[in-house]
Amino acid sequence: MNRPALGALLGVGKEAEVFACGALVVKLYKPTAPKRSAFREAAILAAVESLGLPAPTVRSVRQIGDRWGVLMSRVEGPRFAQAMAHQVETLPARLNRMARLQLQVHSHHATQFASLKARLAVNIRQAPMLSEARKSTLLAALAAMPDGDCLCHGDFHPHNIMGPLGHEVLIDWLDASRGEPAADVCRSYVLLRPAAPEVASAYVDAYSQVSGKSRAAILSWLPFVAGARLAEGVPEVDELMKMVDG
């Protein structure tokens, strides 16, 4: 198999870089990432494609040097985060579109995906900032929360939404899982709140309005989602601890 020619670097994340590759793109995982990450993301994208959701189309998994990558269709257009920052007047419309897009994801059952609650539990156990007593309390309360069987994106925020308003494409599906939609929306809130607390709050309201799910139901997941986020090595530890403690 010929090695694809890499073009311009289009994006950088914690685990991978995205390069132009002719008319396509390749998401190239870092050398330290396991081979299974690329295959898992390709399998998730294939499953999402079968549901008709607006996501990149996977073409193949390739090894390039000592790295593994996923070759997929190229998504054109700016990220929502850029437009929200530079076109403030469009913020209400974009929050509404985000909410409808996330609700569209949640409209599908996801029996073939891993459990969101199980992932939260694993990360809470691994969070170094939480005492053993606090972990035990969180895990006991988490066990009583609903499991849910809906498709959840797991990393739904404006940086992972690309394209013009009304024609959005959702990228970065590696954390997709099966769970309760309120937990997935709460994850979006936790991701948004450190940098843009007012936007985070407005987004919860936007999702509540289009879905009929109450704000209280969404934020009831806050201690668990924030506690799990502490295992990800992010800098906003103090902010997350406040969320855990309510």
Secondary structure as GFF3:
##gff-version 3
##sequence-region A 1 246
A	DSSP	beta_strand	9	12	.	.	.	ID=ss1
A	DSSP	beta_strand	16	21	.	.	.	ID=ss2
A	DSSP	beta_strand	24	29	.	.	.	ID=ss3
A	DSSP	alpha_helix	35	50	.	.	.	ID=ss4
A	DSSP	beta_strand	58	64	.	.	.	ID=ss5
A	DSSP	beta_strand	67	73	.	.	.	ID=ss6
A	DSSP	alpha_helix	80	86	.	.	.	ID=ss7
A	DSSP	three_ten_helix	88	90	.	.	.	ID=ss8
A	DSSP	alpha_helix	91	106	.	.	.	ID=ss9
A	DSSP	alpha_helix	116	126	.	.	.	ID=ss10
A	DSSP	alpha_helix	132	143	.	.	.	ID=ss11
A	DSSP	beta_strand	150	152	.	.	.	ID=ss12
A	DSSP	three_ten_helix	158	160	.	.	.	ID=ss13
A	DSSP	beta_strand	161	162	.	.	.	ID=ss14
A	DSSP	beta_strand	169	170	.	.	.	ID=ss15
A	DSSP	beta_strand	177	179	.	.	.	ID=ss16
A	DSSP	alpha_helix	181	192	.	.	.	ID=ss17
A	DSSP	alpha_helix	197	211	.	.	.	ID=ss18
A	DSSP	alpha_helix	215	219	.	.	.	ID=ss19
A	DSSP	alpha_helix	222	229	.	.	.	ID=ss20
A	DSSP	three_ten_helix	230	232	.	.	.	ID=ss21
A	DSSP	alpha_helix	237	245	.	.	.	ID=ss22
###
